[in-house]
């Protein structure tokens, strides 16, 4: 059985959104900067509500921000 | 220092101070004076239960201020520290059985001693795991 891995485009999307900082994104979605860093680096898989909040912060759908790779 | 690290250090230090300055001296005085009896148990219940309840409510309230990743770290650290505490208590009990033998006896002073040291160990492990996790994240 292959292990699924959650990847994301948060870093690219932050820069596309006027070089938004990790702290600004964290404040926008109501988490700490450490959580954004861990999520961005793929070390932490966010809950569905947080994933939706992050996607909304960029005006995107969840699938456009997060991808599941097998 | 992030708030999770702050929490771990605060709990570790306050638990250490409480253990050394309150628990151990109180325990020694009680053991030395051979304090016992139902009224003595009631004093513990009257003071111990509200204190425990206040501490629990305080912790539950504080938990809400953390985000989901921090709560996950706190819960994992708590589960692991509980496991260590149970293993310690099991080890202590079984070691006493094997060292002294089934027909032997131990002074009752060992029972609260086992409990208090187990509690302290659990708290220390809890804080240590949170600190380790934070340090690992800082390095990354």
N, CA and C atoms of all chains as a GROMACS GRO file, in nm:
protein
  630
    1UNK      N    1   0.084  -0.121   0.000
    1UNK     CA    2   0.000   0.000   0.000
    1UNK      C    3   0.088   0.125   0.000
    2UNK      N    4   0.064   0.215  -0.096
    2UNK     CA    5   0.148   0.335  -0.104
    2UNK      C    6   0.104   0.439   0.000
    3UNK      N    7   0.201   0.520   0.042
    3UNK     CA    8   0.172   0.621   0.143
    3UNK      C    9   0.137   0.752   0.075
    4UNK      N   10   0.020   0.806   0.106
    4UNK     CA   11  -0.020   0.933   0.046
    4UNK      C   12   0.055   1.049   0.112
    5UNK      N   13   0.090   1.146   0.029
    5UNK     CA   14   0.158   1.263   0.085
    5UNK      C   15   0.086   1.391   0.042
    6UNK      N   16   0.065   1.476   0.139
    6UNK     CA   17  -0.004   1.601   0.111
    6UNK      C   18   0.098   1.710   0.076
    7UNK      N   19   0.085   1.763  -0.044
    7UNK     CA   20   0.175   1.871  -0.083
    7UNK      C   21   0.092   1.999  -0.099
    8UNK      N   22   0.158   2.112  -0.107
    8UNK     CA   23   0.081   2.236  -0.120
    8UNK      C   24   0.159   2.344  -0.194
    9UNK      N   25   0.085   2.446  -0.234
    9UNK     CA   26   0.145   2.559  -0.308
    9UNK      C   27   0.143   2.687  -0.224
   10UNK      N   28   0.137   2.672  -0.094
   10UNK     CA   29   0.121   2.791  -0.008
   10UNK      C   30   0.231   2.895  -0.033
   11UNK      N   31   0.353   2.848  -0.042
   11UNK     CA   32   0.465   2.941  -0.059
   11UNK      C   33   0.449   3.026  -0.186
   12UNK      N   34   0.418   2.955  -0.296
   12UNK     CA   35   0.402   3.026  -0.424
   12UNK      C   36   0.283   3.122  -0.418
   13UNK      N   37   0.174   3.073  -0.359
   13UNK     CA   38   0.053   3.156  -0.349
   13UNK      C   39   0.075   3.280  -0.262
   14UNK      N   40   0.157   3.265  -0.159
   14UNK     CA   41   0.188   3.381  -0.073
   14UNK      C   42   0.260   3.489  -0.154
   15UNK      N   43   0.354   3.444  -0.235
   15UNK     CA   44   0.430   3.542  -0.314
   15UNK      C   45   0.344   3.604  -0.424
   16UNK      N   46   0.253   3.520  -0.478
   16UNK     CA   47   0.161   3.572  -0.580
   16UNK      C   48   0.064   3.674  -0.519
   17UNK      N   49   0.036   3.657  -0.390
   17UNK     CA   50  -0.057   3.749  -0.322
   17UNK      C   51   0.020   3.866  -0.262
   18UNK      N   52   0.101   3.928  -0.340
   18UNK     CA   53   0.174   4.048  -0.296
   18UNK      C   54   0.276   4.022  -0.188
   19UNK      N   55   0.346   3.909  -0.199
   19UNK     CA   56   0.449   3.871  -0.101
   19UNK      C   57   0.395   3.872   0.042
   20UNK      N   58   0.283   3.806   0.058
   20UNK     CA   59   0.222   3.795   0.191
   20UNK      C   60   0.318   3.718   0.284
   21UNK      N   61   0.337   3.768   0.403
   21UNK     CA   62   0.429   3.699   0.495
   21UNK      C   63   0.356   3.582   0.563
   22UNK      N   64   0.438   3.494   0.621
   22UNK     CA   65   0.380   3.380   0.693
   22UNK      C   66   0.295   3.430   0.810
   23UNK      N   67   0.342   3.535   0.874
   23UNK     CA   68   0.269   3.591   0.989
   23UNK      C   69   0.134   3.648   0.946
   24UNK      N   70   0.134   3.715   0.831
   24UNK     CA   71   0.008   3.772   0.780
   24UNK      C   72  -0.094   3.662   0.750
   25UNK      N   73  -0.044   3.554   0.688
   25UNK     CA   74  -0.134   3.442   0.658
   25UNK      C   75  -0.183   3.378   0.788
   26UNK      N   76  -0.090   3.363   0.883
   26UNK     CA   77  -0.126   3.303   1.013
   26UNK      C   78  -0.236   3.385   1.082
   27UNK      N   79  -0.220   3.516   1.080
   27UNK     CA   80  -0.320   3.604   1.143
   27UNK      C   81  -0.455   3.593   1.071
   28UNK      N   82  -0.448   3.580   0.940
   28UNK     CA   83  -0.569   3.573   0.859
   28UNK      C   84  -0.651   3.446   0.888
   29UNK      N   85  -0.579   3.335   0.912
   29UNK     CA   86  -0.650   3.208   0.934
   29UNK      C   87  -0.658   3.169   1.082
   30UNK      N   88  -0.600   3.250   1.168
   30UNK     CA   89  -0.612   3.229   1.313
   30UNK      C   90  -0.526   3.117   1.370
   31UNK      N   91  -0.403   3.103   1.320
   31UNK     CA   92  -0.310   3.006   1.379
   31UNK      C   93  -0.176   3.077   1.403
   32UNK      N   94  -0.079   3.002   1.456
   32UNK     CA   95   0.052   3.062   1.478
   32UNK      C   96   0.137   3.052   1.351
   33UNK      N   97   0.242   3.133   1.348
   33UNK     CA   98   0.332   3.131   1.232
   33UNK      C   99   0.400   2.994   1.219
   34UNK      N  100   0.427   2.931   1.335
   34UNK     CA  101   0.490   2.798   1.334
   34UNK      C  102   0.401   2.696   1.261
   35UNK      N  103   0.270   2.711   1.278
   35UNK     CA  104   0.178   2.618   1.211
   35UNK      C  105   0.181   2.638   1.060
   36UNK      N  106   0.189   2.764   1.019
   36UNK     CA  107   0.198   2.793   0.875
   36UNK      C  108   0.329   2.738   0.819
   37UNK      N  109   0.438   2.757   0.894
   37UNK     CA  110   0.569   2.707   0.849
   37UNK      C  111   0.563   2.554   0.834
   38UNK      N  112   0.511   2.487   0.936
   38UNK     CA  113   0.503   2.339   0.934
   38UNK      C  114   0.414   2.290   0.819
   39UNK      N  115   0.305   2.362   0.795
   39UNK     CA  116   0.213   2.323   0.687
   39UNK      C  117   0.280   2.344   0.551
   40UNK      N  118   0.342   2.459   0.537
   40UNK     CA  119   0.409   2.495   0.411
   40UNK      C  120   0.518   2.394   0.376
   41UNK      N  121   0.590   2.348   0.479
   41UNK     CA  122   0.699   2.252   0.456
   41UNK      C  123   0.649   2.108   0.445
   42UNK      N  124   0.519   2.089   0.461
   42UNK     CA  125   0.461   1.955   0.449
   42UNK      C  126   0.482   1.868   0.572
   43UNK      N  127   0.524   1.930   0.683
   43UNK     CA  128   0.547   1.853   0.805
   43UNK      C  129   0.418   1.838   0.886
   44UNK      N  130   0.320   1.919   0.855
   44UNK     CA  131   0.193   1.912   0.927
   44UNK      C  132   0.077   1.913   0.827
   45UNK      N  133  -0.012   1.816   0.842
   45UNK     CA  134  -0.131   1.810   0.756
   45UNK      C  135  -0.244   1.881   0.829
   46UNK      N  136  -0.288   1.995   0.777
   46UNK     CA  137  -0.392   2.071   0.850
   46UNK      C  138  -0.527   2.000   0.847
   47UNK      N  139  -0.612   2.040   0.941
   47UNK     CA  140  -0.748   1.985   0.943
   47UNK      C  141  -0.823   2.043   0.822
   48UNK      N  142  -0.936   1.984   0.790
   48UNK     CA  143  -1.014   2.034   0.675
   48UNK      C  144  -1.056   2.180   0.695
   49UNK      N  145  -1.107   2.218   0.813
   49UNK     CA  146  -1.144   2.360   0.830
   49UNK      C  147  -1.026   2.455   0.807
   50UNK      N  148  -0.908   2.416   0.858
   50UNK     CA  149  -0.791   2.504   0.839
   50UNK      C  150  -0.750   2.509   0.692
   51UNK      N  151  -0.756   2.393   0.625
   51UNK     CA  152  -0.722   2.390   0.483
   51UNK      C  153  -0.815   2.481   0.403
   52UNK      N  154  -0.944   2.479   0.438
   52UNK     CA  155  -1.042   2.566   0.369
   52UNK      C  156  -1.011   2.713   0.398
   53UNK      N  157  -0.977   2.742   0.524
   53UNK     CA  158  -0.945   2.881   0.560
   53UNK      C  159  -0.824   2.931   0.482
   54UNK      N  160  -0.722   2.846   0.470
   54UNK     CA  161  -0.600   2.885   0.397
   54UNK      C  162  -0.635   2.909   0.249
   55UNK      N  163  -0.714   2.818   0.193
   55UNK     CA  164  -0.753   2.833   0.052
   55UNK      C  165  -0.832   2.963   0.033
   56UNK      N  166  -0.923   2.990   0.125
   56UNK     CA  167  -1.005   3.113   0.116
   56UNK      C  168  -0.919   3.239   0.128
   57UNK      N  169  -0.812   3.229   0.208
   57UNK     CA  170  -0.723   3.345   0.225
   57UNK      C  171  -0.660   3.386   0.092
   58UNK      N  172  -0.647   3.287   0.002
   58UNK     CA  173  -0.590   3.316  -0.130
   58UNK      C  174  -0.698   3.326  -0.238
   59UNK      N  175  -0.822   3.309  -0.198
   59UNK     CA  176  -0.933   3.312  -0.292
   59UNK      C  177  -0.931   3.193  -0.387
   60UNK      N  178  -0.888   3.077  -0.335
   60UNK     CA  179  -0.876   2.955  -0.418
   60UNK      C  180  -0.961   2.842  -0.360
   61UNK      N  181  -0.974   2.735  -0.441
   61UNK     CA  182  -1.037   2.613  -0.393
   61UNK      C  183  -0.930   2.532  -0.319
   62UNK      N  184  -0.975   2.445  -0.227
   62UNK     CA  185  -0.879   2.365  -0.149
   62UNK      C  186  -0.785   2.285  -0.240
   63UNK      N  187  -0.841   2.227  -0.348
   63UNK     CA  188  -0.760   2.144  -0.439
   63UNK      C  189  -0.653   2.225  -0.511
   64UNK      N  190  -0.675   2.355  -0.522
   64UNK     CA  191  -0.574   2.439  -0.589
   64UNK      C  192  -0.458   2.470  -0.496
   65UNK      N  193  -0.480   2.454  -0.367
   65UNK     CA  194  -0.374   2.481  -0.269
   65UNK      C  195  -0.308   2.351  -0.223
   66UNK      N  196  -0.391   2.250  -0.196
   66UNK     CA  197  -0.338   2.122  -0.147
   66UNK      C  198  -0.359   2.011  -0.250
   67UNK      N  199  -0.258   1.926  -0.263
   67UNK     CA  200  -0.268   1.811  -0.352
   67UNK      C  201  -0.227   1.686  -0.276
   68UNK      N  202  -0.296   1.577  -0.308
   68UNK     CA  203  -0.261   1.449  -0.245
   68UNK      C  204  -0.185   1.365  -0.346
   69UNK      N  205  -0.059   1.337  -0.311
   69UNK     CA  206   0.023   1.257  -0.403
   69UNK      C  207   0.043   1.117  -0.347
   70UNK      N  208   0.020   1.017  -0.431
   70UNK     CA  209   0.036   0.878  -0.387
   70UNK      C  210   0.176   0.826  -0.420
   71UNK      N  211   1.082   3.307   2.225
   71UNK     CA  212   1.025   3.181   2.274
   71UNK      C  213   0.874   3.177   2.243
   72UNK      N  214   0.830   3.071   2.173
   72UNK     CA  215   0.688   3.066   2.142
   72UNK      C  216   0.607   3.022   2.266
   73UNK      N  217   0.474   3.037   2.256
   73UNK     CA  218   0.390   3.016   2.375
   73UNK      C  219   0.387   2.870   2.422
   74UNK      N  220   0.412   2.777   2.331
   74UNK     CA  221   0.413   2.636   2.368
   74UNK      C  222   0.536   2.605   2.454
   75UNK      N  223   0.649   2.665   2.414
   75UNK     CA  224   0.774   2.648   2.488
   75UNK      C  225   0.759   2.711   2.627
   76UNK      N  226   0.696   2.828   2.627
   76UNK     CA  227   0.672   2.902   2.751
   76UNK      C  228   0.588   2.817   2.846
   77UNK      N  229   0.483   2.754   2.791
   77UNK     CA  230   0.393   2.670   2.870
   77UNK      C  231   0.472   2.554   2.932
   78UNK      N  232   0.555   2.489   2.849
   78UNK     CA  233   0.630   2.373   2.895
   78UNK      C  234   0.728   2.411   3.007
   79UNK      N  235   0.800   2.524   2.986
   79UNK     CA  236   0.896   2.568   3.088
   79UNK      C  237   0.824   2.608   3.217
   80UNK      N  238   0.712   2.681   3.203
   80UNK     CA  239   0.636   2.726   3.320
   80UNK      C  240   0.588   2.606   3.401
   81UNK      N  241   0.533   2.507   3.331
   81UNK     CA  242   0.481   2.389   3.401
   81UNK      C  243   0.592   2.307   3.465
   82UNK      N  244   0.703   2.295   3.393
   82UNK     CA  245   0.815   2.217   3.447
   82UNK      C  246   0.872   2.284   3.572
   83UNK      N  247   0.892   2.416   3.565
   83UNK     CA  248   0.949   2.489   3.678
   83UNK      C  249   0.852   2.492   3.796
   84UNK      N  250   0.723   2.524   3.769
   84UNK     CA  251   0.627   2.532   3.880
   84UNK      C  252   0.605   2.395   3.942
   85UNK      N  253   0.607   2.291   3.861
   85UNK     CA  254   0.590   2.156   3.913
   85UNK      C  255   0.712   2.117   3.998
   86UNK      N  256   0.830   2.152   3.951
   86UNK     CA  257   0.953   2.123   4.025
   86UNK      C  258   0.956   2.196   4.158
   87UNK      N  259   0.920   2.325   4.154
   87UNK     CA  260   0.918   2.405   4.278
   87UNK      C  261   0.812   2.349   4.374
   88UNK      N  262   0.695   2.321   4.321
   88UNK     CA  263   0.586   2.265   4.403
   88UNK      C  264   0.625   2.132   4.465
   89UNK      N  265   0.696   2.052   4.388
   89UNK     CA  266   0.736   1.920   4.435
   89UNK      C  267   0.840   1.932   4.547
   90UNK      N  268   0.938   2.019   4.525
   90UNK     CA  269   1.048   2.033   4.622
   90UNK      C  270   1.005   2.113   4.745
   91UNK      N  271   0.929   2.222   4.724
   91UNK     CA  272   0.896   2.311   4.836
   91UNK      C  273   0.766   2.275   4.908
   92UNK      N  274   0.673   2.209   4.842
   92UNK     CA  275   0.546   2.179   4.908
   92UNK      C  276   0.525   2.028   4.930
   93UNK      N  277   0.527   1.953   4.823
   93UNK     CA  278   0.494   1.811   4.833
   93UNK      C  279   0.589   1.734   4.926
   94UNK      N  280   0.718   1.745   4.898
   94UNK     CA  281   0.816   1.668   4.977
   94UNK      C  282   0.815   1.708   5.126
   95UNK      N  283   0.825   1.842   5.159
   95UNK     CA  284   0.821   1.877   5.301
   95UNK      C  285   0.692   1.833   5.370
   96UNK      N  286   0.577   1.854   5.303
   96UNK     CA  287   0.448   1.816   5.360
   96UNK      C  288   0.442   1.664   5.383
   97UNK      N  289   0.492   1.594   5.286
   97UNK     CA  290   0.494   1.449   5.293
   97UNK      C  291   0.584   1.401   5.408
   98UNK      N  292   0.700   1.465   5.422
   98UNK     CA  293   0.792   1.428   5.529
   98UNK      C  294   0.733   1.456   5.667
   99UNK      N  295   0.666   1.572   5.679
   99UNK     CA  296   0.603   1.609   5.807
   99UNK      C  297   0.494   1.507   5.841
  100UNK      N  298   0.413   1.475   5.742
  100UNK     CA  299   0.304   1.378   5.764
  100UNK      C  300   0.358   1.242   5.802
  101UNK      N  301   0.463   1.200   5.733
  101UNK     CA  302   0.521   1.069   5.761
  101UNK      C  303   0.585   1.067   5.900
  102UNK      N  304   0.650   1.180   5.934
  102UNK     CA  305   0.720   1.189   6.062
  102UNK      C  306   0.622   1.192   6.180
  103UNK      N  307   0.514   1.270   6.163
  103UNK     CA  308   0.416   1.281   6.273
  103UNK      C  309   0.316   1.164   6.273
  104UNK      N  310   0.328   1.080   6.172
  104UNK     CA  311   0.239   0.964   6.158
  104UNK      C  312   0.092   1.006   6.155
  105UNK      N  313   0.064   1.114   6.081
  105UNK     CA  314  -0.073   1.167   6.072
  105UNK      C  315  -0.163   1.064   6.003
  106UNK      N  316  -0.277   1.037   6.063
  106UNK     CA  317  -0.369   0.937   6.006
  106UNK      C  318  -0.510   0.958   6.060
  107UNK      N  319  -0.605   0.887   6.006
  107UNK     CA  320  -0.743   0.896   6.054
  107UNK      C  321  -0.835   0.951   5.948
  108UNK      N  322  -0.965   0.930   5.969
  108UNK     CA  323  -1.065   0.971   5.871
  108UNK      C  324  -1.070   1.123   5.853
  109UNK      N  325  -1.057   1.198   5.965
  109UNK     CA  326  -1.061   1.345   5.956
  109UNK      C  327  -0.946   1.397   5.870
  110UNK      N  328  -0.836   1.324   5.874
  110UNK     CA  329  -0.720   1.361   5.795
  110UNK      C  330  -0.748   1.341   5.645
  111UNK      N  331  -0.818   1.234   5.617
  111UNK     CA  332  -0.857   1.205   5.478
  111UNK      C  333  -0.953   1.314   5.429
  112UNK      N  334  -1.044   1.354   5.517
  112UNK     CA  335  -1.142   1.458   5.481
  112UNK      C  336  -1.075   1.591   5.449
  113UNK      N  337  -0.970   1.624   5.524
  113UNK     CA  338  -0.896   1.749   5.498
  113UNK      C  339  -0.839   1.746   5.356
  114UNK      N  340  -0.784   1.632   5.319
  114UNK     CA  341  -0.728   1.616   5.185
  114UNK      C  342  -0.836   1.630   5.079
  115UNK      N  343  -0.953   1.570   5.108
  115UNK     CA  344  -1.064   1.576   5.012
  115UNK      C  345  -1.113   1.721   4.999
  116UNK      N  346  -1.130   1.789   5.114
  116UNK     CA  347  -1.182   1.927   5.115
  116UNK      C  348  -1.089   2.022   5.039
  117UNK      N  349  -0.959   2.005   5.059
  117UNK     CA  350  -0.865   2.096   4.993
  117UNK      C  351  -0.819   2.043   4.856
  118UNK      N  352  -0.803   1.914   4.848
  118UNK     CA  353  -0.749   1.853   4.726
  118UNK      C  354  -0.844   1.855   4.609
  119UNK      N  355  -0.972   1.820   4.632
  119UNK     CA  356  -1.068   1.812   4.521
  119UNK      C  357  -1.092   1.949   4.456
  120UNK      N  358  -1.123   2.057   4.535
  120UNK     CA  359  -1.140   2.188   4.469
  120UNK      C  360  -1.012   2.235   4.398
  121UNK      N  361  -0.896   2.209   4.459
  121UNK     CA  362  -0.770   2.251   4.396
  121UNK      C  363  -0.753   2.180   4.261
  122UNK      N  364  -0.778   2.050   4.261
  122UNK     CA  365  -0.768   1.972   4.138
  122UNK      C  366  -0.866   2.020   4.032
  123UNK      N  367  -0.988   2.052   4.077
  123UNK     CA  368  -1.093   2.097   3.985
  123UNK      C  369  -1.057   2.233   3.923
  124UNK      N  370  -1.008   2.324   4.010
  124UNK     CA  371  -0.968   2.457   3.962
  124UNK      C  372  -0.854   2.444   3.860
  125UNK      N  373  -0.757   2.357   3.891
  125UNK     CA  374  -0.644   2.337   3.800
  125UNK      C  375  -0.690   2.279   3.667
  126UNK      N  376  -0.785   2.185   3.675
  126UNK     CA  377  -0.837   2.123   3.553
  126UNK      C  378  -0.909   2.226   3.465
  127UNK      N  379  -0.996   2.308   3.530
  127UNK     CA  380  -1.071   2.410   3.455
  127UNK      C  381  -0.978   2.514   3.395
  128UNK      N  382  -0.874   2.551   3.471
  128UNK     CA  383  -0.774   2.648   3.427
  128UNK      C  384  -0.703   2.596   3.302
  129UNK      N  385  -0.664   2.468   3.306
  129UNK     CA  386  -0.596   2.405   3.192
  129UNK      C  387  -0.688   2.397   3.071
  130UNK      N  388  -0.815   2.358   3.096
  130UNK     CA  389  -0.912   2.344   2.987
  130UNK      C  390  -0.936   2.478   2.919
  131UNK      N  391  -0.939   2.585   2.999
  131UNK     CA  392  -0.959   2.720   2.946
  131UNK      C  393  -0.837   2.764   2.863
  132UNK      N  394  -0.720   2.731   2.916
  132UNK     CA  395  -0.596   2.770   2.848
  132UNK      C  396  -0.578   2.697   2.715
  133UNK      N  397  -0.628   2.571   2.711
  133UNK     CA  398  -0.613   2.488   2.591
  133UNK      C  399  -0.680   2.551   2.469
  134UNK      N  400  -0.785   2.630   2.495
  134UNK     CA  401  -0.860   2.693   2.384
  134UNK      C  402  -0.777   2.798   2.310
  135UNK      N  403  -0.677   2.855   2.377
  135UNK     CA  404  -0.599   2.962   2.314
  135UNK      C  405  -0.497   2.907   2.213
  136UNK      N  406  -0.473   2.774   2.217
  136UNK     CA  407  -0.376   2.716   2.125
  136UNK      C  408  -0.443   2.678   1.993
  137UNK      N  409  -0.365   2.676   1.886
  137UNK     CA  410  -0.424   2.635   1.758
  137UNK      C  411  -0.418   2.483   1.746
  138UNK      N  412  -0.472   2.430   1.635
  138UNK     CA  413  -0.489   2.284   1.623
  138UNK      C  414  -0.358   2.206   1.628
  139UNK      N  415  -0.251   2.261   1.569
  139UNK     CA  416  -0.123   2.189   1.569
  139UNK      C  417  -0.063   2.186   1.710
  140UNK      N  418  -0.076   2.300   1.781
  140UNK     CA  419  -0.025   2.305   1.917
  140UNK      C  420  -0.103   2.210   2.009
  141UNK      N  421  -0.235   2.206   1.988
  141UNK     CA  422  -0.319   2.114   2.068
  141UNK      C  423  -0.281   1.969   2.042
  142UNK      N  424  -0.246   1.940   1.917
  142UNK     CA  425  -0.205   1.803   1.881
  142UNK      C  426  -0.075   1.767   1.954
  143UNK      N  427   0.018   1.862   1.959
  143UNK     CA  428   0.145   1.839   2.030
  143UNK      C  429   0.118   1.818   2.179
  144UNK      N  430   0.032   1.902   2.236
  144UNK     CA  431  -0.001   1.892   2.379
  144UNK      C  432  -0.066   1.756   2.408
  145UNK      N  433  -0.159   1.714   2.323
  145UNK     CA  434  -0.228   1.586   2.345
  145UNK      C  435  -0.133   1.467   2.330
  146UNK      N  436  -0.044   1.475   2.232
  146UNK     CA  437   0.053   1.365   2.213
  146UNK      C  438   0.147   1.356   2.334
  147UNK      N  439   0.193   1.473   2.380
  147UNK     CA  440   0.283   1.476   2.496
  147UNK      C  441   0.212   1.421   2.619
  148UNK      N  442   0.084   1.456   2.633
  148UNK     CA  443   0.006   1.408   2.748
  148UNK      C  444  -0.010   1.256   2.742
  149UNK      N  445  -0.045   1.204   2.626
  149UNK     CA  446  -0.062   1.058   2.611
  149UNK      C  447   0.068   0.985   2.643
  150UNK      N  448   0.179   1.037   2.590
  150UNK     CA  449   0.308   0.971   2.614
  150UNK      C  450   0.347   0.978   2.761
  151UNK      N  451   0.322   1.093   2.824
  151UNK     CA  452   0.359   1.107   2.966
  151UNK      C  453   0.273   1.015   3.053
  152UNK      N  454   0.146   0.996   3.014
  152UNK     CA  455   0.058   0.905   3.089
  152UNK      C  456   0.110   0.762   3.077
  153UNK      N  457   0.156   0.729   2.956
  153UNK     CA  458   0.208   0.594   2.933
  153UNK      C  459   0.333   0.570   3.020
  154UNK      N  460   0.421   0.671   3.024
  154UNK     CA  461   0.543   0.661   3.104
  154UNK      C  462   0.507   0.648   3.252
  155UNK      N  463   0.407   0.727   3.294
  155UNK     CA  464   0.366   0.724   3.435
  155UNK      C  465   0.310   0.587   3.474
  156UNK      N  466   0.227   0.531   3.386
  156UNK     CA  467   0.170   0.398   3.413
  156UNK      C  468   0.281   0.293   3.417
  157UNK      N  469   0.375   0.301   3.324
  157UNK     CA  470   0.487   0.207   3.321
  157UNK      C  471   0.571   0.218   3.448
  158UNK      N  472   0.592   0.342   3.492
  158UNK     CA  473   0.669   0.366   3.615
  158UNK      C  474   0.597   0.304   3.735
  159UNK      N  475   0.467   0.331   3.745
  159UNK     CA  476   0.390   0.277   3.859
  159UNK      C  477   0.386   0.124   3.854
  160UNK      N  478   0.373   0.071   3.733
  160UNK     CA  479   0.372  -0.076   3.718
  160UNK      C  480   0.508  -0.131   3.758
  161UNK      N  481   0.613  -0.067   3.709
  161UNK     CA  482   0.749  -0.110   3.739
  161UNK      C  483   0.777  -0.106   3.888
  162UNK      N  484   0.734   0.004   3.951
  162UNK     CA  485   0.754   0.022   4.095
  162UNK      C  486   0.684  -0.091   4.172
  163UNK      N  487   0.558  -0.117   4.136
  163UNK     CA  488   0.478  -0.217   4.206
  163UNK      C  489   0.536  -0.358   4.185
  164UNK      N  490   0.570  -0.388   4.060
  164UNK     CA  491   0.621  -0.522   4.030
  164UNK      C  492   0.760  -0.541   4.090
  165UNK      N  493   0.841  -0.434   4.085
  165UNK     CA  494   0.976  -0.443   4.143
  165UNK      C  495   0.967  -0.473   4.292
  166UNK      N  496   0.873  -0.407   4.360
  166UNK     CA  497   0.854  -0.431   4.504
  166UNK      C  498   0.818  -0.576   4.529
  167UNK      N  499   0.733  -0.630   4.444
  167UNK     CA  500   0.690  -0.769   4.459
  167UNK      C  501   0.808  -0.865   4.442
  168UNK      N  502   0.888  -0.839   4.337
  168UNK     CA  503   1.000  -0.930   4.311
  168UNK      C  504   1.114  -0.913   4.410
  169UNK      N  505   1.136  -0.790   4.455
  169UNK     CA  506   1.247  -0.766   4.546
  169UNK      C  507   1.217  -0.814   4.688
  170UNK      N  508   1.092  -0.792   4.729
  170UNK     CA  509   1.057  -0.826   4.868
  170UNK      C  510   0.992  -0.965   4.878
  171UNK      N  511   0.923  -1.001   4.770
  171UNK     CA  512   0.856  -1.132   4.772
  171UNK      C  513   0.711  -1.118   4.811
  172UNK      N  514   0.631  -1.213   4.769
  172UNK     CA  515   0.487  -1.209   4.792
  172UNK      C  516   0.447  -1.208   4.938
  173UNK      N  517   0.527  -1.268   5.023
  173UNK     CA  518   0.491  -1.274   5.166
  173UNK      C  519   0.543  -1.156   5.245
  174UNK      N  520   0.621  -1.070   5.182
  174UNK     CA  521   0.680  -0.958   5.253
  174UNK      C  522   0.587  -0.838   5.264
  175UNK      N  523   0.635  -0.731   5.324
  175UNK     CA  524   0.553  -0.610   5.334
  175UNK      C  525   0.641  -0.486   5.320
  176UNK      N  526   0.579  -0.377   5.278
  176UNK     CA  527   0.653  -0.251   5.265
  176UNK      C  528   0.583  -0.146   5.350
  177UNK      N  529   0.657  -0.048   5.402
  177UNK     CA  530   0.591   0.059   5.478
  177UNK      C  531   0.494   0.135   5.388
  178UNK      N  532   0.381   0.176   5.442
  178UNK     CA  533   0.280   0.244   5.360
  178UNK      C  534   0.330   0.377   5.305
  179UNK      N  535   0.438   0.427   5.362
  179UNK     CA  536   0.495   0.553   5.315
  179UNK      C  537   0.537   0.542   5.167
  180UNK      N  538   0.562   0.421   5.121
  180UNK     CA  539   0.604   0.401   4.983
  180UNK      C  540   0.491   0.426   4.883
  181UNK      N  541   0.368   0.407   4.929
  181UNK     CA  542   0.256   0.422   4.834
  181UNK      C  543   0.237   0.566   4.787
  182UNK      N  544   0.223   0.665   4.879
  182UNK     CA  545   0.215   0.803   4.829
  182UNK      C  546   0.344   0.849   4.763
  183UNK      N  547   0.457   0.796   4.812
  183UNK     CA  548   0.586   0.833   4.752
  183UNK      C  549   0.588   0.790   4.605
  184UNK      N  550   0.538   0.670   4.580
  184UNK     CA  551   0.529   0.618   4.444
  184UNK      C  552   0.436   0.706   4.360
  185UNK      N  553   0.324   0.745   4.420
  185UNK     CA  554   0.226   0.828   4.349
  185UNK      C  555   0.282   0.966   4.314
  186UNK      N  556   0.341   1.034   4.415
  186UNK     CA  557   0.391   1.170   4.393
  186UNK      C  558   0.508   1.172   4.294
  187UNK      N  559   0.599   1.076   4.308
  187UNK     CA  560   0.712   1.074   4.214
  187UNK      C  561   0.663   1.039   4.073
  188UNK      N  562   0.561   0.954   4.066
  188UNK     CA  563   0.502   0.920   3.936
  188UNK      C  564   0.439   1.041   3.870
  189UNK      N  565   0.368   1.121   3.951
  189UNK     CA  566   0.305   1.243   3.900
  189UNK      C  567   0.411   1.341   3.850
  190UNK      N  568   0.516   1.356   3.928
  190UNK     CA  569   0.622   1.448   3.891
  190UNK      C  570   0.692   1.401   3.763
  191UNK      N  571   0.717   1.272   3.757
  191UNK     CA  572   0.781   1.215   3.638
  191UNK      C  573   0.693   1.238   3.514
  192UNK      N  574   0.563   1.216   3.530
  192UNK     CA  575   0.468   1.236   3.419
  192UNK      C  576   0.472   1.379   3.369
  193UNK      N  577   0.471   1.475   3.463
  193UNK     CA  578   0.474   1.616   3.425
  193UNK      C  579   0.606   1.653   3.358
  194UNK      N  580   0.716   1.599   3.413
  194UNK     CA  581   0.848   1.628   3.356
  194UNK      C  582   0.857   1.574   3.214
  195UNK      N  583   0.808   1.453   3.192
  195UNK     CA  584   0.811   1.393   3.058
  195UNK      C  585   0.725   1.474   2.962
  196UNK      N  586   0.608   1.516   3.010
  196UNK     CA  587   0.516   1.598   2.930
  196UNK      C  588   0.585   1.726   2.881
  197UNK      N  589   0.645   1.799   2.974
  197UNK     CA  590   0.712   1.924   2.939
  197UNK      C  591   0.831   1.898   2.847
  198UNK      N  592   0.904   1.791   2.877
  198UNK     CA  593   1.023   1.758   2.800
  198UNK      C  594   0.988   1.728   2.653
  199UNK      N  595   0.879   1.656   2.633
  199UNK     CA  596   0.837   1.622   2.496
  199UNK      C  597   0.798   1.748   2.419
  200UNK      N  598   0.724   1.837   2.485
  200UNK     CA  599   0.684   1.963   2.420
  200UNK      C  600   0.808   2.045   2.384
  201UNK      N  601   0.902   2.053   2.477
  201UNK     CA  602   1.025   2.129   2.452
  201UNK      C  603   1.106   2.068   2.338
  202UNK      N  604   1.112   1.936   2.336
  202UNK     CA  605   1.186   1.866   2.230
  202UNK      C  606   1.123   1.894   2.093
  203UNK      N  607   0.990   1.887   2.089
  203UNK     CA  608   0.917   1.910   1.964
  203UNK      C  609   0.941   2.054   1.915
  204UNK      N  610   0.935   2.150   2.010
  204UNK     CA  611   0.956   2.291   1.973
  204UNK      C  612   1.099   2.313   1.923
  205UNK      N  613   1.196   2.252   1.990
  205UNK     CA  614   1.336   2.268   1.950
  205UNK      C  615   1.358   2.208   1.811
  206UNK      N  616   1.296   2.091   1.788
  206UNK     CA  617   1.307   2.025   1.657
  206UNK      C  618   1.252   2.116   1.547
  207UNK      N  619   1.138   2.178   1.576
  207UNK     CA  620   1.076   2.268   1.478
  207UNK      C  621   1.161   2.392   1.454
  208UNK      N  622   1.221   2.444   1.562
  208UNK     CA  623   1.306   2.563   1.550
  208UNK      C  624   1.425   2.533   1.459
  209UNK      N  625   1.480   2.409   1.475
  209UNK     CA  626   1.596   2.370   1.393
  209UNK      C  627   1.559   2.359   1.246
  210UNK      N  628   1.437   2.309   1.220
  210UNK     CA  629   1.393   2.290   1.082
  210UNK      C  630   1.357   2.423   1.017
   0.00000   0.00000   0.00000
